């Protein structure tokens, strides 16, 4: 063992011990605060210490953001419907932004501009400019709100791209994401089994489960929504997480870790099934099929997995059987009929506004104008979206906006595949391939829901952009990529 290796091991050991002591000290302080100053005092002290840690290292802030994404709505400070409501995710994001600014201004850490001027970041900035221009042409309260929302997402994307400057950090973010996915899944299943339920009229995130009475042909469904405002968002989050969980299973070096991540994948699948979201069913099958087809066994394994899956059909509850049947026969689902009507309305909006669209956020308020244009067999429900990201972007931002959105999705998949092919280490190649599969799962899911503003997508996109910008294995790359 060389002297350099010994010194590195000593530093790693000291860092591990220091981290453990620090966490124990933090736990003792919070515990004392709970006993002395009540829960709110503990939260204040914990928040202050967390903010100090984030200011010390912006990567800690990013992990806080990743961990809080599924709980953003449930963790609102104040009324969630109020314009000035602040979430835990936003507070973590502001602290991380401040930490990045300190890094740049005081610690003199340079910005790697070459990472920022690549296809994905440039397309993202162009889409933001199209959205702002469309807002200027259609200046409504909703369009201004959506533009501000998207600009916030762009800032989050560039912060992530700046902070995640190595494959090791990509791996760390993915491990945090998968672990949180396990917690969200377990919480959702627990609440569905023991928690209270509310009517689907409210879609309350605090109840965790909802009784969906809208599908008259299928019957009442008790659907898990977890900490999200709707079961479909829980399903989207978990289906994009699932390929990353499979990566964690196949690259774990210990049996304990493999078992942990196997439990994570199992709970994620179970929670997706509990959402009764057909998009989630299709997406989870797609994710598993792509992973098995491309990495573990080829077509034969996929065929056997399909056969085993069909063999379990007699054991499905009737509600799930009917829900799956409605995928192939849309007439069994009133929501499917409505979605077709909404997407026809999106086409008519584009026909009437072929250049700049109707403006971001204006789709729902504009559907009332197109009730008479859509045939009666395809019902339109006012004040709901198109349930298709591509159709809604076309209606709101016009063809340029749609082309940019499609380009972002395509370049994300292409960048992940390119990073996989460049990688010479199998675990790292599998990491990039898992990101690629997650991007494909999202691209498919976006055909069935309007997911333009879902933050897990932009986190995934930033991780892929970071992988695309990394050039360490080709030689002459940034030495910090190995740090």
C-alpha positions in Angstrom: 0.0 0.0 0.0 1.5 3.4 -1.0 1.9 6.3 1.4 -0.7 8.3 -0.7 -3.2 5.5 -0.4 -2.6 5.3 3.4 -3.1 9.0 3.8 -6.3 8.9 1.8 -7.6 6.1 3.9 -6.8 8.0 7.1 -8.5 11.1 5.8 -11.6 9.0 4.9 -11.6 7.4 8.3 -11.3 10.8 10.1 -14.1 12.2 7.9 -16.3 9.2 8.8 -15.7 9.6 12.5 -16.2 13.4 12.4 -19.4 12.9 10.5 -20.7 10.4 13.0 -19.8 12.6 16.0 -21.4 15.6 14.3 -24.7 13.7 13.6 -24.7 12.4 17.2 -24.2 16.0 18.5 -26.9 17.3 16.2 -29.3 14.6 17.5 -28.5 15.5 21.1 -29.1 19.2 20.5 -32.4 18.6 18.8 -33.5 16.1 21.5 -32.6 18.7 24.2 -34.5 21.4 22.3 -37.6 19.2 22.1 -37.5 18.7 25.8 -36.8 22.3 26.6 -38.4 24.4 23.9 -41.1 22.2 22.4 -41.2 20.7 18.8 -41.2 24.1 17.2 -38.0 25.1 19.0 -36.4 21.9 17.8 -37.5 22.6 14.3 -36.0 26.1 14.5 -32.7 24.8 15.9 -32.6 22.0 13.4 -33.3 24.4 10.6 -30.6 26.7 11.7 -28.0 23.9 11.9 -29.2 22.5 8.6 -28.8 25.9 7.0 -25.3 26.2 8.4 -24.4 22.8 6.9 -25.8 23.8 3.6 -23.8 27.1 3.6 -20.7 25.1 4.4 -21.2 22.7 1.5 -23.8 23.3 -1.2 -23.9 19.6 -2.1 -25.5 19.0 1.3 -28.2 21.5 0.2 -28.8 19.5 -3.0 -29.3 16.3 -1.0 -31.8 18.1 1.2 -33.7 19.3 -1.9 -33.7 15.7 -3.3 -34.9 14.3 0.0 -37.7 16.9 0.3 -39.1 16.8 -3.3 -41.8 14.2 -2.5 -42.9 16.2 0.6 -42.9 19.7 -1.0 -46.7 20.1 -0.8 -47.1 18.4 2.5 -44.3 20.4 3.9 -45.7 23.8 3.1 -45.2 26.6 5.6 -48.6 28.4 5.5 -51.6 27.9 3.2 -50.5 25.8 0.2 -53.0 27.7 -2.0 -51.5 31.1 -1.1 -49.3 32.8 -3.6 -46.5 33.4 -1.1 -46.5 29.9 0.4 -43.0 28.6 1.1 -42.1 24.9 1.1 -39.3 23.1 2.8 -37.9 22.4 -0.7 -37.8 26.1 -1.6 -36.1 27.0 1.7 -33.5 24.3 1.0 -33.1 25.6 -2.5 -32.6 29.2 -1.3 -30.0 28.1 1.2 -28.2 26.0 -1.5 -28.3 29.0 -3.9 -26.7 31.2 -1.2 -24.1 28.5 -0.6 -23.2 28.4 -4.3 -22.9 32.2 -4.4 -20.6 32.0 -1.4 -18.5 29.3 -3.2 -18.2 31.5 -6.2 -17.6 34.9 -4.6 -15.7 34.1 -1.4 -14.2 30.7 -1.9 -13.3 31.5 -5.5 -14.6 28.3 -6.9 -14.9 28.9 -10.7 -17.9 28.2 -12.8 -17.2 25.6 -15.4 -18.9 27.4 -18.3 -18.2 24.6 -20.7 -20.7 22.5 -18.7 -23.3 25.1 -19.1 -23.1 25.6 -22.8 -24.2 22.2 -24.0 -27.3 21.1 -25.8 -29.6 20.4 -22.9 -28.9 23.6 -21.0 -29.1 25.7 -24.1 -32.5 24.1 -25.1 -33.7 24.6 -21.6 -32.8 28.3 -21.7 -34.4 28.7 -25.1 -37.7 27.1 -23.8 -37.7 29.6 -20.9 -37.3 32.5 -23.3 -40.2 31.1 -25.5 -42.3 30.9 -22.3 -41.5 34.4 -21.4 -42.3 35.7 -24.9 -45.6 33.8 -24.9 -46.4 35.3 -21.5 -45.8 38.8 -22.9 -48.3 38.1 -25.7 -50.9 36.6 -23.3 -50.3 38.4 -20.0 -52.6 36.6 -17.5 -52.1 35.9 -13.9 -51.7 32.2 -14.6 -49.1 32.8 -17.4 -47.0 35.0 -15.2 -47.2 32.5 -12.4 -46.1 29.6 -14.7 -43.2 31.6 -16.2 -41.9 32.4 -12.7 -42.3 28.7 -11.8 -40.3 27.6 -14.8 -37.6 30.2 -14.3 -37.2 28.8 -10.7 -36.9 25.3 -12.3 -34.1 26.6 -14.6 -32.2 28.0 -11.6 -32.6 24.6 -9.8 -31.3 22.9 -12.9 -28.2 25.0 -13.2 -27.4 24.8 -9.4 -27.6 21.0 -9.7 -25.4 21.0 -12.8 -22.8 23.2 -11.0 -22.7 21.2 -7.8 -22.8 17.7 -9.3 -19.4 17.7 -11.0 -18.5 14.1 -10.9 -20.0 10.6 -11.4 -19.4 10.0 -7.7 -21.8 12.8 -6.8 -24.3 11.6 -9.4 -24.2 8.2 -7.6 -24.7 9.9 -4.2 -27.7 11.8 -5.5 -29.2 8.6 -7.0 -28.7 6.7 -3.7 -30.5 9.5 -1.8 -33.3 9.5 -4.4 -33.8 5.7 -4.1 -33.7 5.8 -0.3 -36.4 8.5 -0.2 -38.4 6.6 -2.8 -38.5 3.7 -0.3 -39.7 5.9 2.5 -42.3 7.5 0.3 -43.5 4.1 -0.9 -43.7 2.7 2.7 -45.5 5.8 3.9 -48.0 5.6 1.1 -48.8 1.9 1.7 -49.1 2.4 5.4 -51.5 5.3 5.0 -53.6 3.4 2.5 -53.9 0.5 5.0 -54.4 2.5 8.2 -54.9 6.2 7.3 -58.0 8.3 6.7 -59.4 8.8 3.2 -61.1 11.7 1.4 -63.2 12.1 -1.6 -61.5 12.6 -5.0 -63.1 16.0 -5.2 -60.4 17.4 -2.9 -57.4 15.2 -3.7 -56.0 16.3 -0.4 -52.3 15.4 0.1 -52.7 15.3 3.8 -55.0 12.3 3.8 -52.5 10.2 1.7 -55.4 8.1 0.2 -58.4 9.1 -1.8 -61.7 7.4 -2.6 -62.0 7.8 -6.4 -65.7 7.7 -7.3 -65.4 9.1 -10.8 -65.0 5.8 -12.6 -68.5 4.5 -12.7 -67.7 1.6 -15.0 -64.8 0.4 -12.7 -66.2 1.2 -9.3 -64.9 2.8 -6.2 -61.1 2.8 -5.9 -59.1 3.6 -2.7 -56.0 5.1 -4.3 -52.7 5.9 -2.6 -51.3 9.4 -3.2 -48.8 9.5 -0.4 -47.5 13.1 0.1 -48.5 14.1 -3.4 -51.6 15.9 -4.4 -52.8 13.2 -6.8 -52.0 9.4 -7.2 -50.7 10.0 -10.7 -47.8 12.2 -9.3 -46.9 9.5 -6.8 -46.9 7.0 -9.7 -44.7 9.2 -11.9 -42.2 9.8 -9.1 -41.9 6.1 -8.3 -41.7 4.9 -11.9 -38.8 7.3 -12.6 -37.2 6.1 -9.4 -37.6 2.4 -10.1 -34.8 2.0 -12.8 -32.4 3.7 -10.3 -33.4 1.2 -7.7 -32.6 -1.6 -10.1 -29.2 -0.1 -10.7 -28.6 0.1 -6.9 -29.5 -3.6 -6.5 -27.1 -4.8 -9.2 -24.1 -2.7 -8.2 -24.3 -3.1 -4.4 -21.3 -4.8 -3.0 -22.8 -6.3 0.2 -25.8 -8.6 0.7 -27.3 -6.2 3.2 -27.3 -3.3 0.7 -28.7 -5.5 -2.0 -31.5 -6.6 0.3 -32.2 -3.0 1.3 -32.5 -1.8 -2.3 -34.5 -4.9 -3.3 -37.0 -3.9 -0.6 -37.0 -0.4 -2.0 -37.8 -1.7 -5.5 -40.5 -4.0 -4.1 -42.2 -1.3 -2.1 -42.1 1.1 -5.1 -43.9 -1.4 -7.3 -46.4 -2.1 -4.6 -47.1 1.6 -4.1 -47.5 2.1 -7.9 -50.1 -0.7 -7.9 -51.9 1.0 -5.0 -52.2 4.3 -7.0 -54.4 2.5 -9.6 -52.7 4.8 -12.1 -52.7 3.1 -15.5 -49.8 5.3 -16.6 -47.9 3.9 -13.6 -48.7 0.4 -14.5 -47.5 0.8 -18.1 -44.4 2.8 -17.0 -43.3 0.3 -14.4 -43.6 -2.6 -16.9 -41.6 -0.5 -19.4 -38.9 0.3 -16.9 -38.4 -3.4 -15.8 -38.6 -4.6 -19.4 -36.0 -2.1 -20.7 -33.6 -2.9 -17.8 -33.9 -6.7 -18.3 -33.8 -6.5 -22.1 -30.7 -4.2 -22.3 -28.7 -5.3 -19.4 -29.8 -8.6 -17.8 -30.6 -11.5 -20.0 -32.0 -10.2 -23.2 -35.5 -11.0 -24.8 -35.8 -14.4 -23.2 -35.8 -13.0 -19.7 -38.4 -10.4 -20.7 -40.6 -13.1 -22.2 -40.4 -15.2 -19.0 -41.1 -12.2 -16.8 -44.2 -11.4 -18.9 -45.4 -15.0 -18.7 -45.0 -15.0 -14.9 -46.8 -11.7 -14.7 -49.8 -12.9 -16.7 -49.8 -16.0 -14.4 -50.7 -13.8 -11.5 -53.8 -12.3 -13.1 -56.3 -14.7 -11.4 -55.1 -13.4 -8.0 -55.6 -9.7 -8.8 -58.5 -7.9 -7.1 -61.4 -7.1 -9.3 -60.8 -3.4 -9.2 -57.2 -3.8 -10.5 -58.4 -6.3 -13.2 -60.9 -3.7 -14.4 -58.4 -0.9 -14.2 -55.9 -2.8 -16.4 -58.7 -3.8 -18.8 -59.6 -0.2 -19.3 -56.1 0.3 -20.7 -57.1 -1.7 -23.7 -60.8 -0.6 -23.8 -61.0 3.1 -23.1 -64.8 3.0 -23.0 -64.5 1.4 -19.6 -63.0 4.6 -18.2 -64.8 7.9 -18.3 -61.5 9.7 -17.6 -60.0 8.2 -20.8 -62.9 9.6 -22.9 -62.5 13.0 -21.3 -58.7 13.0 -21.9 -59.3 12.4 -25.6 -61.6 15.4 -25.6 -59.1 17.5 -23.8 -56.4 16.7 -26.4 -58.7 17.5 -29.2 -59.3 20.9 -27.6 -55.5 21.3 -27.4 -55.4 20.8 -31.2 -58.0 23.4 -31.8 -56.2 25.9 -29.6 -53.1 25.3 -31.7 -55.1 25.8 -34.9 -56.4 29.2 -33.5 -53.0 30.2 -32.1 -50.4 28.6 -34.4 -47.4 30.8 -33.5 -47.3 31.6 -29.8 -50.1 29.4 -28.4 -52.5 30.6 -25.8 -49.8 31.3 -23.2 -48.4 29.1 -20.4 -50.9 28.1 -17.8 -53.9 29.3 -19.9 -55.0 25.9 -21.2 -57.4 25.1 -18.4 -59.2 28.5 -18.5 -59.4 28.3 -22.3 -61.1 24.9 -22.7 -64.5 26.4 -22.1 -64.2 28.1 -25.5 -63.9 24.7 -27.3 -66.7 22.7 -25.9 -68.8 23.1 -29.1 -65.9 22.1 -31.4 -65.2 18.7 -29.8 -67.7 15.9 -30.7 -70.1 14.9 -27.9 -68.6 11.4 -27.6 -65.4 13.0 -26.4 -66.4 15.0 -23.3 -64.6 18.1 -22.2 -64.2 19.0 -18.6 -63.4 22.6 -18.0 -60.5 23.6 -15.7 -58.4 20.4 -16.2 -55.3 19.9 -18.3 -54.8 18.0 -21.5 -53.3 15.0 -19.7 -50.6 15.0 -22.4 -47.5 17.2 -21.9 -46.7 17.4 -25.6 -50.3 18.4 -26.5 -50.5 21.0 -23.8 -47.1 22.5 -24.6 -48.2 22.8 -28.2 -51.4 24.5 -27.2 -49.8 26.9 -24.8 -46.4 27.7 -26.4 -46.9 26.8 -30.1 -44.7 24.6 -32.3 -41.4 26.2 -31.2 -42.1 25.3 -27.6 -43.1 21.8 -28.5 -40.0 21.3 -30.6 -37.8 22.5 -27.8 -39.5 20.2 -25.3 -39.1 17.2 -27.6 -35.5 18.2 -28.2 -34.8 18.3 -24.4 -36.3 14.9 -23.9 -34.4 13.4 -26.9 -31.1 15.0 -26.0 -31.5 13.7 -22.4 -31.8 10.2 -23.6 -28.9 10.7 -26.2 -26.6 12.2 -23.5 -27.2 9.3 -21.1 -26.6 6.8 -23.8 -23.4 8.6 -24.8 -22.2 8.7 -21.2 -22.9 5.0 -20.9 -20.9 4.2 -24.1 -17.9 6.3 -22.9 -17.7 4.7 -19.5 -15.1 2.0 -19.1 -16.3 0.9 -15.6 -19.4 -1.4 -15.7 -21.1 0.0 -12.5 -20.7 3.5 -13.8 -22.0 2.5 -17.2 -25.0 0.9 -15.5 -25.7 4.1 -13.6 -25.8 6.1 -16.9 -28.0 3.4 -18.4 -30.5 3.6 -15.5 -30.7 7.4 -16.0 -31.4 6.7 -19.7 -34.2 4.3 -18.9 -35.7 6.8 -16.4 -35.7 9.4 -19.2 -37.5 7.0 -21.5 -40.0 6.2 -18.8 -40.7 9.9 -18.3 -41.0 10.5 -22.1 -43.6 7.8 -22.3 -45.5 8.9 -19.2 -45.6 12.5 -20.5 -47.9 11.2 -23.3 -50.5 10.4 -20.6 -50.0 13.3 -18.2 -48.9 16.9 -18.2 -45.6 16.6 -16.3 -43.7 19.7 -17.5 -43.2 21.1 -14.0 -42.5 17.9 -12.1 -39.2 18.6 -10.3 -38.1 14.9 -10.3 -37.9 15.2 -14.1 -35.7 18.3 -14.0 -33.5 16.7 -11.3 -33.1 13.7 -13.6 -32.3 16.0 -16.5 -29.7 17.8 -14.5 -28.0 14.5 -13.5 -28.0 13.5 -17.2 -26.5 16.9 -18.2 -23.8 16.4 -15.5 -23.0 13.0 -16.9 -22.9 14.4 -20.4 -20.5 17.2 -19.3 -18.1 14.8 -17.6 -15.0 13.8 -19.6 -12.8 12.1 -17.0 -12.5 8.7 -18.6 -11.3 10.0 -21.9 -8.1 11.4 -20.4 -7.4 15.1 -19.9 -10.7 15.5 -18.1 -11.2 17.5 -15.0 -9.2 15.9 -12.2 -11.9 16.8 -9.7 -14.2 14.3 -11.4 -12.4 11.6 -9.5 -12.6 13.5 -6.2 
